[in-house]
Amino acid sequence: MIERPEFEFVSTAACRDPRVNNCMEVATNVPGVVALRESAAPGVVIETTPEKWNTFVEAVRAGEYDLGA
């Protein structure tokens, strides 16, 4: 069994409001890994590389994932 690193997940300030019941959380404390999870399902963790994460963030900033469009 592979031991999972101890991720330290954080969320945005808006998600810390107790009226918000589910948010994305990100951990960047393990070198070479970016981990994602939803606060409502903390046992499901997706891991990626910092390079892939940066590519994703750039695409979000460019509007490629704009669900309101």
DRENTOR-79828 format. One line per 4 residues: number of its first residue (from 1); their letters; for each residue x, y, z of N, C-alpha, C, CB. Coordinates in pm, 1 decimal. Glycine has a CB too. Layout:
// residues N
NUM = A = X Y Z X Y Z X Y Z X Y Z; ...
//
This chain:
// residues 69
1 = MIER = 83.3 -118.0 0.0 0.0 0.0 0.0 88.2 125.0 0.0 -95.0 -0.5 121.3; 57.5 217.3 -89.9 133.8 342.1 -99.6 80.7 439.6 5.2 124.1 403.9 -243.6; 172.2 495.9 82.3 132.1 592.0 184.9 107.8 728.0 121.5 239.2 602.5 295.8; -8.4 784.3 146.6 -44.5 915.6 92.7 22.7 1024.7 175.5 -199.1 934.8 91.7
5 = PEFE = 78.6 1127.3 109.2 138.7 1238.3 183.1 32.7 1310.7 266.5 207.5 1337.2 86.1; 76.8 1379.7 367.8 -14.1 1457.1 451.9 -34.0 1594.2 388.4 40.8 1470.4 597.8; -142.9 1607.5 313.8 -172.8 1734.5 247.6 -233.2 1833.3 346.8 -268.6 1712.6 128.8; -200.9 1959.7 328.1 -258.6 2068.3 406.6 -346.9 2148.7 312.4 -147.3 2158.5 473.3
9 = FVST = -476.0 2117.5 312.2 -569.7 2179.6 219.0 -613.7 2316.9 268.4 -691.5 2089.9 198.3; -630.0 2408.0 174.0 -682.1 2542.3 201.5 -792.8 2571.9 101.4 -568.8 2650.7 193.5; -878.5 2664.5 138.4 -984.9 2707.8 47.1 -983.7 2859.9 41.1 -1125.5 2654.5 93.2; -1062.0 2915.9 -48.5 -1067.8 3061.0 -60.8 -1139.2 3121.0 59.3 -1138.2 3101.8 -191.1
13 = AACR = -1121.9 3249.7 79.9 -1186.3 3317.7 192.1 -1338.1 3305.0 184.3 -1146.1 3465.2 195.2; -1394.8 3313.6 65.2 -1540.7 3303.0 49.7 -1591.1 3167.4 96.6 -1581.2 3325.9 -96.6; -1510.8 3063.9 81.6 -1552.0 2929.2 121.3 -1543.1 2907.1 271.3 -1467.6 2826.6 50.4; -1479.5 2996.9 342.7 -1470.6 2982.6 487.8 -1597.2 3031.4 557.6 -1350.2 3058.8 540.6
17 = DPRV = -1688.3 3089.6 479.4 -1817.7 3133.9 532.0 -1900.6 3010.4 565.9 -1893.0 3225.6 429.0; -1951.4 2997.7 687.4 -2026.2 2877.3 725.8 -2153.6 2854.6 644.2 -2062.1 2885.3 871.2; -2200.9 2956.1 573.8 -2320.8 2939.2 490.2 -2289.7 2867.7 359.5 -2383.7 3074.7 460.3; -2162.4 2857.8 324.4 -2119.9 2786.5 203.8 -2089.5 2643.9 244.9 -1995.0 2854.6 135.8
21 = NNCM = -2157.4 2546.1 183.0 -2142.4 2410.3 234.2 -2050.0 2320.1 153.4 -2274.7 2347.3 241.8; -1993.3 2367.0 43.8 -1901.7 2282.6 -33.1 -1812.8 2369.8 -119.8 -1979.5 2181.0 -120.3; -1682.9 2349.2 -109.2 -1586.9 2427.9 -186.8 -1471.0 2340.2 -231.7 -1534.7 2547.3 -104.5; -1402.9 2386.7 -333.9 -1279.0 2322.4 -375.0 -1170.3 2362.9 -276.6 -1240.3 2361.1 -521.4
25 = EVAT = -1083.7 2267.2 -245.3 -970.2 2292.2 -158.0 -843.8 2247.7 -230.6 -986.1 2218.1 -21.3; -735.1 2320.3 -209.0 -609.4 2293.8 -277.9 -497.3 2279.9 -175.1 -577.1 2406.4 -379.8; -408.9 2185.5 -200.7 -289.6 2168.2 -116.0 -166.6 2175.6 -205.4 -293.8 2031.4 -37.1; -70.9 2258.3 -164.0 54.0 2272.0 -239.1 175.4 2249.9 -148.5 61.8 2410.8 -304.8
29 = NVPG = 153.1 2190.6 -32.4 261.6 2175.6 65.1 351.9 2055.2 39.9 203.8 2165.1 202.4; 314.8 1965.3 -50.5 398.9 1849.7 -81.5 476.3 1881.9 -209.9 312.5 1717.6 -97.7; 608.2 1887.0 -205.4 687.1 1923.2 -322.8 653.0 1836.5 -444.9 835.5 1911.1 -290.9; 630.8 1904.0 -558.4 604.8 1834.4 -684.0 462.1 1788.1 -702.5 693.6 1718.1 -694.4
33 = VVAL = 372.6 1820.7 -608.1 233.5 1775.0 -615.5 138.3 1889.5 -583.1 209.6 1656.8 -519.0; 32.6 1900.5 -662.0 -81.1 1986.0 -628.2 -197.9 1890.6 -608.6 -111.0 2096.2 -741.0; -265.4 1900.9 -494.5 -376.5 1812.0 -463.9 -505.3 1893.2 -454.5 -350.7 1734.5 -332.4; -614.4 1835.2 -505.0 -745.6 1899.8 -504.1 -847.0 1806.9 -440.2 -789.9 1938.3 -647.4
37 = RESA = -944.9 1866.4 -374.4 -1057.3 1789.2 -323.1 -1174.7 1884.8 -302.0 -1019.7 1715.1 -190.0; -1293.1 1827.9 -283.8 -1410.0 1905.7 -246.1 -1429.9 1889.1 -97.2 -1536.7 1861.9 -325.6; -1467.6 1996.0 -29.7 -1483.7 1987.6 115.3 -1592.9 1888.4 154.2 -1515.8 2125.2 172.6; -1692.0 1865.9 67.9 -1799.5 1771.2 97.6 -1755.7 1625.8 79.7 -1919.3 1799.7 8.9
41 = APGV = -1644.5 1603.7 10.2 -1593.1 1467.3 -12.3 -1442.5 1466.5 11.9 -1625.9 1417.3 -157.5; -1398.7 1490.3 134.3 -1255.7 1506.2 161.0 -1171.2 1381.4 136.6 -1237.3 1549.2 301.3; -1233.6 1266.4 124.6 -1157.3 1144.1 99.6 -1120.7 1122.5 -44.9 -1233.6 1027.3 146.9; -1179.0 1202.3 -135.0 -1149.7 1190.4 -278.2 -1050.8 1301.2 -314.5 -1281.5 1200.2 -365.7
45 = VIET = -927.4 1261.9 -339.4 -820.9 1358.2 -366.5 -767.1 1334.1 -506.8 -707.0 1347.3 -261.0; -754.2 1441.5 -582.2 -694.8 1436.7 -715.8 -558.3 1502.0 -706.5 -785.5 1508.1 -823.2; -458.0 1433.5 -756.6 -321.5 1486.9 -754.6 -276.9 1517.9 -897.1 -223.4 1386.6 -687.2; -202.8 1626.8 -911.8 -146.0 1664.3 -1040.7 -9.9 1729.3 -1016.4 -241.5 1760.7 -1118.8
49 = TPEK = 55.5 1765.1 -1124.4 185.3 1830.9 -1113.4 167.0 1982.8 -1109.5 277.1 1790.3 -1231.1; 262.5 2055.0 -1054.7 254.1 2200.7 -1058.3 245.5 2255.1 -1201.4 374.4 2260.9 -987.7; 312.4 2190.5 -1294.6 308.4 2235.6 -1433.9 168.1 2223.0 -1491.4 407.3 2155.6 -1519.2; 103.8 2108.9 -1469.7 -33.1 2089.3 -1520.0 -130.4 2184.0 -1448.8 -77.9 1941.8 -1500.4
53 = WNTF = -109.5 2205.7 -1319.9 -193.6 2298.7 -1245.1 -181.1 2439.7 -1304.1 -154.7 2298.7 -1094.8; -57.6 2484.1 -1331.3 -37.4 2617.3 -1388.3 -103.5 2629.9 -1525.1 111.6 2648.1 -1399.6; -96.9 2525.3 -1607.3 -163.3 2527.1 -1737.4 -313.1 2540.8 -1719.5 -130.6 2400.2 -1817.1; -370.5 2467.5 -1624.1 -513.0 2476.1 -1595.3 -551.9 2616.6 -1548.6 -551.8 2372.7 -1489.4
57 = VEAV = -476.5 2672.8 -1455.7 -505.8 2806.4 -1403.7 -500.0 2909.8 -1515.5 -407.3 2843.7 -1291.6; -402.3 2900.2 -1602.2 -392.9 2992.4 -1715.7 -515.2 2981.2 -1805.5 -265.8 2965.1 -1796.8; -563.2 2859.7 -1828.4 -682.0 2838.8 -1911.7 -806.4 2898.4 -1844.7 -703.0 2688.0 -1938.8; -817.0 2882.8 -1713.5 -930.3 2942.9 -1640.8 -924.8 3094.3 -1653.6 -929.0 2901.3 -1490.7
61 = RAGE = -808.9 3151.6 -1632.9 -793.8 3296.4 -1644.6 -826.7 3346.9 -1784.6 -652.6 3336.8 -1607.8; -799.4 3265.3 -1884.4 -826.2 3303.7 -2023.6 -972.8 3284.0 -2061.4 -737.7 3223.2 -2118.2; -1052.7 3228.0 -1969.1 -1194.5 3209.0 -1995.5 -1230.5 3079.6 -2064.0 -1243.3 3319.2 -2076.2; -1136.8 2987.7 -2075.9 -1164.2 2861.7 -2147.2 -1264.7 2772.9 -2075.6 -1036.0 2785.0 -2166.8
65 = YDLG = -1283.0 2792.5 -1946.7 -1378.0 2711.2 -1870.3 -1491.3 2795.9 -1814.6 -1306.6 2638.7 -1756.4; -1525.3 2901.8 -1881.7 -1631.0 2991.5 -1836.0 -1766.2 2924.3 -1856.8 -1624.9 3127.7 -1911.0; -1824.6 2873.8 -1749.0 -1951.3 2801.7 -1758.4 -2069.2 2896.3 -1779.4 -1973.6 2718.6 -1633.0; -2047.0 3025.4 -1756.7 -2154.4 3122.5 -1775.7 -2165.6 3171.5 -1919.0 -2133.8 3239.5 -1684.6
69 = A = -2072.8 3132.0 -2002.5 -2073.2 3181.4 -2141.7 -2173.8 3107.8 -2226.8 -1934.8 3168.0 -2203.9
//
